[in-house]
Amino acid sequence: MKITQPLIGMKKWRKRPVVITAIQIVEPCEVDTLEGTMRGNIGDYLIRGVKGELYFCKPDIFLATYEQPADKPAANDRAFIEHIQQHLEPEQEVVCKICGKTAREIIENGLS
């Protein structure tokens, strides 16, 4: 069956925010994927998915779908600091996995 238009009852879905690793290739190559051997062309992105699987993605699709995650929150992000102040006590020994600061340090000194 060849589908040429959206099917009745199709619903919208949003991708979950997951982090993958990728590199833009500079020469054609092949990799074994879950669907068999796949060939990538110059400019395609080679992606390692959340379960370690490899696959290629065309540059326009890749750039419309993915963005690089920030290494750490923006300096002096008031909303983030206010969130910490509302939900954590300074005495809690909670360390941010992104910036490495404790709740006390964020509340007292901000993110800079």
VMD Tcl script that draws the C-alpha trace (Angstrom):
set ca {
  {0.00 0.00 0.00}
  {1.43 3.38 -1.01}
  {0.38 6.27 1.25}
  {0.11 9.60 -0.56}
  {-1.73 11.73 2.04}
  {-2.07 11.84 5.84}
  {-4.26 9.12 7.27}
  {-7.49 9.97 9.07}
  {-6.96 9.94 12.82}
  {-3.24 10.81 12.76}
  {-2.21 12.71 15.88}
  {0.68 15.09 16.51}
  {3.64 13.83 18.54}
  {6.70 15.60 19.93}
  {10.11 13.95 20.30}
  {11.30 13.49 23.85}
  {14.35 15.56 24.72}
  {17.22 13.09 24.58}
  {20.90 13.77 24.05}
  {22.69 11.96 21.24}
  {26.21 12.24 19.87}
  {26.82 13.07 16.22}
  {29.48 14.10 13.74}
  {29.15 15.50 10.24}
  {31.00 13.20 7.87}
  {33.50 14.50 5.32}
  {33.62 11.46 3.05}
  {31.11 8.79 2.06}
  {31.02 5.78 4.40}
  {28.86 2.87 5.47}
  {27.71 1.68 8.90}
  {25.68 -1.25 10.10}
  {22.38 0.05 11.47}
  {19.36 -1.62 13.03}
  {17.84 -1.69 9.52}
  {20.96 -3.08 7.80}
  {23.94 -1.42 6.12}
  {23.40 2.28 5.49}
  {25.49 4.60 3.32}
  {26.17 8.18 4.34}
  {27.19 10.92 1.95}
  {29.42 13.95 2.46}
  {27.66 16.39 4.78}
  {25.37 13.80 6.39}
  {25.48 13.41 10.16}
  {26.43 10.10 11.72}
  {24.42 9.75 14.91}
  {24.86 7.43 17.88}
  {21.41 7.07 19.42}
  {20.40 6.64 23.05}
  {20.85 2.85 22.88}
  {24.19 3.03 21.05}
  {22.69 2.45 17.61}
  {24.30 4.19 14.61}
  {22.44 5.85 11.74}
  {22.81 8.69 9.26}
  {20.69 11.82 8.98}
  {20.57 14.37 6.16}
  {21.89 17.81 7.21}
  {18.60 19.69 6.76}
  {16.68 17.16 8.88}
  {19.45 17.04 11.49}
  {19.59 20.83 11.91}
  {15.78 21.06 12.11}
  {15.64 18.30 14.74}
  {18.71 18.71 16.96}
  {20.54 21.47 18.82}
  {23.62 21.32 21.00}
  {22.75 21.30 24.71}
  {24.16 24.10 26.83}
  {27.13 23.00 28.93}
  {25.77 24.94 31.87}
  {22.86 27.27 32.63}
  {23.17 30.86 31.48}
  {25.01 33.02 34.00}
  {22.70 34.87 36.41}
  {19.61 33.08 35.14}
  {17.11 34.64 37.58}
  {14.35 32.13 36.86}
  {16.65 29.20 37.62}
  {17.93 30.78 40.84}
  {14.36 31.56 41.94}
  {13.39 27.96 41.21}
  {16.23 26.71 43.42}
  {15.23 29.14 46.18}
  {11.60 27.99 46.09}
  {12.23 24.25 46.01}
  {15.44 23.62 47.92}
  {16.68 24.52 51.34}
  {20.25 25.88 51.44}
  {21.18 23.15 53.93}
  {20.39 20.42 51.40}
  {23.54 18.88 49.95}
  {22.22 18.88 46.39}
  {24.78 19.39 43.64}
  {23.80 20.55 40.16}
  {24.98 18.02 37.57}
  {25.42 20.81 35.03}
  {27.40 23.50 36.86}
  {28.67 21.46 39.84}
  {27.50 24.00 42.44}
  {25.51 23.18 45.56}
  {22.07 24.65 46.20}
  {23.62 26.92 48.85}
  {26.22 28.26 46.39}
  {23.57 28.98 43.74}
  {21.28 30.74 46.19}
  {24.09 32.83 47.71}
  {26.22 33.58 44.64}
  {24.09 32.98 41.57}
  {25.47 31.06 38.61}
  {28.34 33.31 37.55}
}
mol new
graphics top color blue
foreach p $ca { graphics top sphere $p radius 0.5 }
foreach p [lrange $ca 0 end-1] q [lrange $ca 1 end] { graphics top cylinder $p $q radius 0.2 }
display resetview
